[in-house]
Structures are given as C-alpha cells and as structure tokens.
C-alpha cells in the first residue's frame, strides 16, 4: 500500500489579475520568477498540465499516471482515510 498521504506540487498560473497574496494569505512558497500569480491549481489532470507527487514511493509520478497505473493503491488509500480501516 502507498504512504498515508499523497502530496502534490501545486501549479501556479500567471494571470493579469494576479499578485503574490497566496504567499501571505496561505503561507505558500511561490516561484520567484513569476510576479502575477492569479491561480493555484492544487490538483490537476489535464493534457497540458499535470499535478506531480512530490515525495514518497510515487514521487514524480503524475496524477494521471497514479490513476491509470496505480488505481487500486489510490482507492485503498481513499478507503482507509474515509473508514479508518485497512483493506
């Protein structure tokens, strides 16, 4: 079974209405090279944008890869978190 938590790297999107308030309001570590961050995609599975696992045994795997190739492990983790029991 996978780790108890799957942590994903957020994708910060540059937008004309953006700024850096995510850093102060939510204690986010924002990239230094972008000033106008208008959106944070915390969980995304799109063709052009993928959330990546940031640690553990599934590190660097995309959300799509997790669901496509490790669906049973992901569902076990969700079941365990919802019920407090092991599969």
URQUI-V918300 format. One record per residue. RES is the residue in one letter. SS is DSSP state (a for helix, b for strand, c for the rest). PHI is phi as a letter, one per 40 degrees, with the letter a starting at -180 (* if undefined). Layout:
res & ss & phi
RES & SS & PHI
RES & SS & PHI
This chain:
res & ss & phi
X & c & *
X & c & c
X & c & d
X & c & c
X & c & b
X & c & b
X & c & b
X & b & b
X & b & c
X & c & c
X & b & b
X & b & c
X & b & b
X & b & c
X & b & a
X & b & c
X & b & c
X & b & c
X & b & a
X & c & b
X & a & c
X & a & d
X & a & c
X & a & c
X & a & c
X & a & b
X & c & f
X & c & c
X & c & c
X & c & c
X & c & c
X & c & c
X & c & c
X & c & b
X & c & c
X & c & b
X & b & c
X & b & b
X & b & a
X & b & b
X & b & c
X & c & c
X & c & b
X & c & a
X & b & b
X & b & b
X & c & d
X & c & c
X & b & a
X & b & b
X & c & c
X & b & b
X & b & c
X & c & b
X & c & a
X & c & g
X & c & c
X & c & b
X & c & d
X & c & g
X & c & c
X & b & c
X & a & d
X & a & c
X & a & c
X & a & d
X & a & c
X & a & c
X & a & b
X & c & b
X & a & d
X & a & c
X & a & c
X & a & c
X & a & c
X & a & c
X & a & c
X & a & c
X & a & d
X & a & c
X & a & c
X & a & c
X & a & b
X & c & g
X & c & b
X & c & c
X & c & c
